Structure formats: structure tokens, C-alpha cells
Amino acid sequence: MTSKSVKQCIEQRHSVRSFTDEPIGDIEIQELLEAARQAPSSLNSQPWRFAVITDQGTRDWIATKEVSHKQSWLSKAPAIIVCCADLEGYVRDSQAAAFFYKENKLFDPEPMKGVESYVAREETNSMAARFGAGAMNVGIAVAFMMLRATDMGLGTCWVGMFDEEQLKNKLSLAEETRIVCLLAVGHPDEDQAPIRSRKSLEEIRIA
């Protein structure tokens, strides 16, 4: 299979909610997770964590009214990746990075003060406040997965409507692990890609 260019992947990616019965293999899942692993993150904290759901029973459960407001199409997605932020790990690894930067004099004094101030703030922030930064980093990793999936001929759909508490209990996730989104993945079952509505460059550029 010939790889697409990054530009082609960006242009062709769209939300897919209809999938064939063809399963997603372990190699394909590994490729997607590897793409996420290569994503950038603040202070190289890499707070993303992923749970891959492929069994039919759990997918059917996620598709119910109680968990996802009855997004029934989710049960047809061969894989649902639960994309999480490890908020304790985010702070711990940010601290380690700041220490490394300072010890190795990788920043000038004034920018280094900024790094230390940022880390100190995150150390004292509540879990809810940390979630914003953690979710931002996870979002970047998810975008990498979606583009890699497009390159592989797979379809994805980012899902933000779900009952986090029920999912965390089902997956036995720790309190400090927050779910950012679900990513449905599979082989698209569609005649043609839908037309995407996007604002013009003039509308999004402010200066």
C-alpha cells in the first residue's frame, strides 16, 4: 500500500460512523498507538494512556443510552480506543523534565524560571485544573492517530459524549486517570466521503 502524504491525510480525514464487519488487527492497533507515542507534549510529559476495546459485549455496552446517549453506531466499530490522561504521571514527568533542563542548562535563566513556575503551578493545581493541560496533550496524540489511520485506509471518529464515571469503573481506571475522548476505529463502509464544512482562511485568521 502506498502511503499518502501528510497533506492528503489531513484533507481526506473525516468522521466515520459506518464500518464494515472487517476486524482491526493487533498490527493495525499497534501502528495507531505508535503514532500517538510519537506526538509532542508539554515538557515531554507524555501523559496519554489508551485502553483498546475490541470485544463485542463491551462495545455494545458503550453504545447504550446510559454510557454514550445511545450512539448505537459505536457497537459496529471494530475497535474503540479510550483515550485517557494520567494526571499524576503528567505532573511527575513534568517535574523530572524541569529538573533535567535545569541540571543540563538547556534553557537560559529567565525561560527556566518560566518552566519552573509552570511546573510549580501544576503541582498545586487540583485534578480538575490539571485536566485542561492533560487533555490538550492527549488531543495532540489522538490527532496523530487519526492521521495515521487515514494513511492506513481506516476511518475514525472522535467521540466526546460519554459517561466518564461508568467507563472508569468498567475499565478499573485510577482516580487520577481521566478520560478525554473515545476514538472509534474501523474500515469505512460508505459510498463516498461526506462534504466537510470548514470556515474560510479569512474567518480563522485574526492577524
N, C-alpha and C positions, 0 to 999 in steps of 0.2 A: 504494500500500500504506500503510495506516495504521500509524504507529509505535506500539509498545507502550510502556507506562510502564516506568520502571526497576524498579518492584516486580513487574510482570508478567514482565519478562525474568529477574529473579532467581528467581521462582517456577517459571518454565517451563523454564529451562535444565537440561539433564541430559546425561549422557554418551551419545552416539550412536555405535553401532558398525555400523550398517547404512545404506548410502547408495544412492540411485538412480544411474543412469548419467548424469544431467544434469551437465554440466561446471560448474566455477566460473569465472566470467568475470573479466577483469582489473579491471573496475569493482568487483566484489564484494571481490576481494582488496585493492584499494586502500582500500575502506571499512574493512576489518578492520585493516589496518596503520595507518590514520589514527586509529582508536580506540586502538590501542596507543600511538601517538605522543602522545596527549593524557594519558596516565597520569601520576600523580605519581611522583617518585623522590627518593631521599635526595640533598640538596644539588643537586637538579635535574640530576643526573649523566646520566640517560637512557642507561644502559648497554646497553639492549636492541638486538639485531640479529636480523634474520629472513631466512631462506632459504626461498623458496616452491618446493615440489616439486610439479609437476603432470604430468610425463611418466610414462607407464605403466611404463617399464622401471625407473626409479629407485624408484617406489612398490612394484613387485613385489619389488625387492631389499630394501627396508626391511622388507617383510613376512616375510622369511625367518627361519629359526631362528637364523642367525648374527648377524643385526642386531637383531631385536626378539623373540627367543624364539618365532618363528613366530606372530606375531599376524597371521594371514592376512587378516583383515578390513581391514587397513590398505591393501592393494592396491586395494580398492574405493573408498577415499576419494578424491574428485576432486582434493583438494589436501592436502598435508601441509606444515605450516609448522614449520620447525626454528627453535626459539626459543633464542637464544643471549645470553650476557653477554660484553661486551667489557671485560675486567678492566683492561687498560691504560687504555682510554678512561674507565672508571669512576673511576680514581684521578686522571687528568689533569683531567677535568672537575670533580671534587670540589675539587681544588686551586684551579682557576680560580674556582669559586663562592665558596670561602672567602676568596680574595683580594678578590673583588668586594664581598662582605659587609663585610669589614673596611674597605676603602677608602671605602665609602659609608656606613659607620657604621649599618648596618641592624640590628645586634644590640648590646645592652648589653655592657659589657666581660666580665662573667662568662660569659654564654652564648656569647660569641665565643670565649672560651678553650676552652669545650667543643667548639665546632666545629673549632677548630684542633687540639685533641687528637685528635679523631676522625679528621681527615684525616691527621695525622702517623702515627697507628697504621696506617691503611690503606696509607700509603706504604711502610712497612717490613714489612707482612704478606706472607707467601708467597702465591702464586697460589691455593693451596688455601684459605687463610684468607679471601682476598678473595671467593672464590666464594660464600660464605654471603650476604654483603651484595648481591653482584651478582645472585644467584638470587632474592633477595627482591624486588628491583626488577623483574626480568623477570616474576616471578609476578604482580605487580600489573598489568603491561601485558597479560599473557595473559588475566587475568580480564576486563579491559576488552574484549578481542577476543571472548571467549566471549559476553559480554552483548550486544555489537553483533551478533554472528552470530545470536543468538536473536531479536533485534529484526528481523533481515532474513529470518527464516524458515529459517535454516540450522541445521544440527546440528554439534556439535563434540565432540571427546573429547581430554582431556589425557592424554598418554602419557609415562610416566616410565621405562619399561623398554626400554632400547636400549643398543647397544654404541657408546659415545661415540667411541672411537678410530676405528672403521671409518667412522662418519658424518663425522668431521672430515677424514679422509683423502679420502673421496669428494667432499666439498664444498670441499676445499683450504682449510680454515679455519686461521687462525693459532694458534700455541700459546696465546696469551693470550685466545683466544675459547673459551669453554666452553659446551657445550650444556646447557640447563636442562631442556627438555622438547620433545616433539613435540606439535603440535596438528593433529589430523585434522579436516578441514572438508568438508562436503558437504550435499546436500539429503537430509534424513532419509527412510528407507524403512522405516517402522514403522506398525503399525496404531494404536497408542496409546503415549503416553509411559509408561515404566515407573514404578512407585511408588518414590519415593526414601525411603530410610530416614535420618532425621535425629534426632539427640538432642534432647531437650526443652530448653526455655529453662532449666529448673531444673537440668539436668545441666551446662550450659555456663557458667552464671553463678556465679562464685565469691565475689562480694561485692556 
